[in-house]
């Protein structure tokens, strides 16, 4: 991990959580206040129904709340969608865009992901842009080609270290309990760094690179230690405060 970059730990609750789940946010807020997550920027991304309530709970805290997706337009006739401006108004500081579940289940193209990342920047949100290969692509030796295309076409040309973070989430590792070898993560993250620098110049050296895909307390320490891993994007384990705190402490 590059010493000059402040680590970012992000939790993606996906389609999980009701008002009762806000107790997790409260516990994490208190842990941050007690210094248990010192030295790490932390953002929790609950479902849209909980963003405002979670942000209200974190008022005055350095624990950030984020959204899981946003529309590319600030407003309009898009029933069921939420704009980046709406998330910002609700108290969000970040938003995940281009997660493989959005790309695969909702048919989102790289161009759509780029438009959403640009919308996030427009609204003053950090866009956590996700990239990653399928099992078939990995087995076919296509990992870097696929990820390179996703970076080139999903990351806005005007992106800066303040407006975007990039999350490598191999599709085959999400929710499966499988993770790549540390050497494989290092190879991909080194490629991410070089590709970003080629795309957006010097700013690419300051964009935080996150790893995501079955991150848990028992493997977090190894992943944190991989070169060019500047943070983690955590799924199921972020729903349990002690697991999330253990992942932060493993750095």
C-alpha positions as CSV (number, residue, x, y, z in Angstrom):
1,X,0.0,0.0,0.0
2,X,1.4,3.4,-0.9
3,X,2.3,5.2,2.3
4,X,1.3,8.6,0.9
5,X,-2.3,7.6,0.3
6,X,-4.8,7.5,3.2
7,X,-6.5,4.1,3.2
8,X,-10.2,3.9,2.4
9,X,-12.5,1.2,3.8
10,X,-15.9,1.0,2.2
11,X,-18.8,-1.2,3.2
12,X,-21.5,-2.2,0.6
13,X,-24.6,-3.5,2.3
14,X,-26.3,-4.2,-1.1
15,X,-30.0,-5.0,-0.8
16,X,-29.8,-5.6,2.9
17,X,-30.9,-3.6,5.9
18,X,-33.9,-2.0,7.6
19,X,-34.1,0.6,10.3
20,X,-33.1,-1.9,12.8
21,X,-29.8,-2.2,11.0
22,X,-28.9,1.4,11.9
23,X,-27.6,0.0,15.1
24,X,-24.5,-1.1,13.1
25,X,-24.0,2.4,11.9
26,X,-24.3,3.7,15.4
27,X,-21.7,1.2,16.6
28,X,-19.3,2.1,13.9
29,X,-19.7,5.8,14.5
30,X,-18.9,5.2,18.2
31,X,-15.9,3.1,17.3
32,X,-14.6,5.8,15.0
33,X,-15.1,8.3,17.8
34,X,-13.1,6.0,20.2
35,X,-10.2,5.8,17.7
36,X,-10.7,2.2,16.7
37,X,-10.5,3.1,13.0
38,X,-7.8,5.7,13.3
39,X,-5.9,6.4,10.1
40,X,-8.5,5.0,7.8
41,X,-11.3,6.8,5.9
42,X,-14.5,4.8,6.3
43,X,-17.7,4.9,4.3
44,X,-20.8,2.7,4.8
45,X,-23.1,2.3,1.8
46,X,-26.6,1.2,3.0
47,X,-29.6,0.9,0.7
48,X,-31.1,4.2,-0.5
49,X,-33.9,3.9,2.0
50,X,-31.4,4.3,4.9
51,X,-29.0,6.8,3.5
52,X,-30.6,9.9,5.1
53,X,-31.2,8.2,8.5
54,X,-27.6,6.8,8.6
55,X,-26.2,10.2,7.6
56,X,-28.2,11.9,10.4
57,X,-26.7,9.4,12.9
58,X,-23.2,10.3,11.7
59,X,-23.6,14.1,11.7
60,X,-20.4,15.5,13.2
61,X,-18.6,12.1,12.8
62,X,-15.8,11.3,10.3
63,X,-17.7,8.1,9.4
64,X,-19.1,8.7,5.9
65,X,-22.3,7.4,4.4
66,X,-22.5,6.6,0.7
67,X,-25.0,5.4,-1.9
68,X,-24.8,2.1,-3.9
69,X,-25.7,3.6,-7.3
70,X,-26.9,6.9,-8.8
71,X,-28.6,8.0,-12.0
72,X,-26.5,10.1,-14.5
73,X,-29.1,12.9,-14.6
74,X,-29.8,15.3,-11.7
75,X,-33.6,14.9,-12.0
76,X,-36.2,13.8,-14.4
77,X,-38.6,11.0,-15.5
78,X,-36.6,8.0,-14.2
79,X,-39.0,6.2,-12.0
80,X,-37.3,4.4,-9.1
81,X,-33.9,5.9,-9.7
82,X,-31.9,8.2,-7.4
83,X,-29.7,11.0,-8.6
84,X,-26.3,11.9,-7.2
85,X,-27.8,15.3,-6.1
86,X,-30.4,13.5,-4.1
87,X,-27.8,11.4,-2.4
88,X,-25.8,14.5,-1.6
89,X,-28.9,16.2,-0.2
90,X,-29.5,13.1,2.0
91,X,-26.1,13.5,3.5
92,X,-24.0,11.0,1.4
93,X,-20.4,11.7,0.7
94,X,-19.7,8.9,-1.8
95,X,-21.4,6.5,-4.2
96,X,-20.5,3.2,-5.7
97,X,-20.9,3.0,-9.5
98,X,-20.3,0.2,-12.0
99,X,-20.5,-2.7,-9.5
100,X,-20.6,-6.0,-11.4
101,X,-24.1,-6.6,-10.1
102,X,-25.2,-3.4,-11.8
103,X,-23.3,-4.2,-14.9
104,X,-24.6,-7.8,-15.2
105,X,-28.1,-7.6,-13.7
106,X,-29.0,-4.2,-15.1
107,X,-27.0,-4.2,-18.3
108,X,-24.9,-1.1,-17.5
109,X,-22.2,-0.4,-20.0
110,X,-18.9,1.3,-19.4
111,X,-20.4,4.5,-20.9
112,X,-23.3,4.4,-18.4
113,X,-20.8,3.9,-15.6
114,X,-18.7,6.8,-16.8
115,X,-21.8,9.1,-16.9
116,X,-22.7,8.1,-13.4
117,X,-19.2,8.8,-12.2
118,X,-19.4,12.2,-13.8
119,X,-22.7,12.8,-12.1
120,X,-21.1,11.9,-8.8
121,X,-18.4,14.5,-9.3
122,X,-21.0,17.1,-10.4
123,X,-22.8,16.6,-7.1
124,X,-19.6,16.6,-5.0
125,X,-19.6,12.9,-4.2
126,X,-16.6,10.5,-4.4
127,X,-17.3,7.9,-7.1
128,X,-16.1,4.4,-6.2
129,X,-15.8,2.9,-9.7
130,X,-15.8,-0.9,-9.8
131,X,-14.0,-3.0,-12.4
132,X,-13.4,-6.8,-12.6
133,X,-13.4,-9.9,-14.7
134,X,-15.6,-13.0,-14.8
135,X,-14.3,-16.5,-14.2
136,X,-14.4,-17.3,-17.9
137,X,-12.4,-14.2,-18.7
138,X,-9.9,-15.0,-16.0
139,X,-9.5,-18.6,-17.2
140,X,-9.1,-17.3,-20.7
141,X,-6.2,-15.0,-19.7
142,X,-8.3,-11.9,-20.5
143,X,-8.2,-10.3,-17.0
144,X,-6.0,-7.3,-17.9
145,X,-7.6,-6.7,-21.3
146,X,-11.1,-6.6,-19.8
147,X,-10.1,-4.4,-16.9
148,X,-8.1,-2.1,-19.1
149,X,-11.1,-1.6,-21.3
150,X,-13.3,-0.9,-18.3
151,X,-10.9,1.7,-16.9
152,X,-10.5,3.4,-20.3
153,X,-14.2,3.6,-20.8
154,X,-15.6,4.0,-17.3
155,X,-13.2,6.5,-15.7
156,X,-14.0,10.1,-16.7
157,X,-11.1,11.9,-18.4
158,X,-11.4,14.7,-15.9
159,X,-11.2,12.3,-12.9
160,X,-9.0,13.3,-10.0
161,X,-7.9,11.7,-6.8
162,X,-10.6,13.7,-5.0
163,X,-13.5,12.6,-7.3
164,X,-12.8,8.9,-7.8
165,X,-11.5,5.8,-6.2
166,X,-11.2,2.5,-8.2
167,X,-12.2,-0.8,-6.8
168,X,-11.0,-4.1,-8.3
169,X,-13.7,-6.7,-7.7
170,X,-13.1,-10.0,-9.6
171,X,-16.7,-11.1,-10.4
172,X,-15.9,-14.7,-9.6
173,X,-14.8,-13.8,-6.0
174,X,-17.8,-11.8,-5.0
175,X,-19.8,-13.6,-2.4
176,X,-18.1,-16.9,-3.2
177,X,-15.6,-17.1,-0.4
178,X,-12.8,-17.2,-3.0
179,X,-10.1,-14.6,-3.4
180,X,-7.2,-14.3,-5.8
181,X,-3.7,-15.0,-4.6
182,X,-1.9,-12.0,-3.2
183,X,0.5,-12.1,-6.2
184,X,-2.5,-11.9,-8.6
185,X,-4.0,-8.9,-6.7
186,X,-0.6,-7.2,-6.8
187,X,-0.4,-7.7,-10.6
188,X,-3.8,-6.3,-11.2
189,X,-3.4,-3.3,-8.8
190,X,-0.1,-2.5,-10.4
191,X,-1.8,-2.5,-13.8
192,X,-4.6,-0.3,-12.4
193,X,-2.1,2.2,-11.2
194,X,-0.2,2.3,-14.6
195,X,-3.4,2.5,-16.6
196,X,-4.8,5.3,-14.5
197,X,-1.6,7.3,-14.8
198,X,-1.7,6.8,-18.6
199,X,-5.3,7.9,-18.7
200,X,-5.4,10.9,-16.4
201,X,-1.7,11.7,-15.8
202,X,-0.3,12.6,-12.5
203,X,-3.7,12.4,-10.8
204,X,-3.6,8.6,-11.4
205,X,-0.9,8.3,-8.8
206,X,-3.2,9.6,-6.1
207,X,-6.4,7.7,-6.8
208,X,-7.0,5.1,-4.1
209,X,-7.2,1.5,-5.4
210,X,-9.5,-0.8,-3.4
211,X,-9.7,-4.5,-3.5
212,X,-13.1,-6.2,-3.1
213,X,-14.4,-9.8,-3.3
214,X,-15.0,-12.0,-0.2
215,X,-12.9,-9.8,2.1
216,X,-13.2,-11.1,5.7
217,X,-11.3,-10.6,9.0
218,X,-9.3,-13.8,8.3
219,X,-7.9,-12.6,5.0
220,X,-8.0,-8.8,5.3
221,X,-4.5,-8.6,6.8
222,X,-2.9,-10.2,3.7
223,X,-4.9,-8.1,1.3
224,X,-4.1,-4.9,3.1
225,X,-0.4,-5.7,2.8
226,X,-0.4,-6.0,-1.0
227,X,1.4,-3.3,-2.9
228,X,-1.0,-0.7,-4.5
229,X,-3.9,-1.8,-2.3
230,X,-5.0,1.5,-0.8
231,X,-8.3,0.2,0.6
232,X,-11.0,-2.4,0.7
233,X,-14.6,-2.7,-0.6
234,X,-16.3,-5.1,1.8
235,X,-19.7,-6.7,1.2
236,X,-21.3,-9.1,3.7
237,X,-18.8,-8.5,6.5
238,X,-19.7,-4.8,6.6
239,X,-23.1,-5.7,7.9
240,X,-21.5,-6.9,11.2
241,X,-19.8,-4.2,13.1
242,X,-17.2,-6.4,14.8
243,X,-16.2,-8.0,11.5
244,X,-15.9,-4.6,9.8
245,X,-13.9,-3.3,12.7
246,X,-11.6,-6.4,12.6
247,X,-11.0,-5.8,8.9
248,X,-10.0,-2.2,9.7
249,X,-7.8,-3.3,12.5
250,X,-6.0,-5.9,10.3
251,X,-4.3,-3.1,8.3
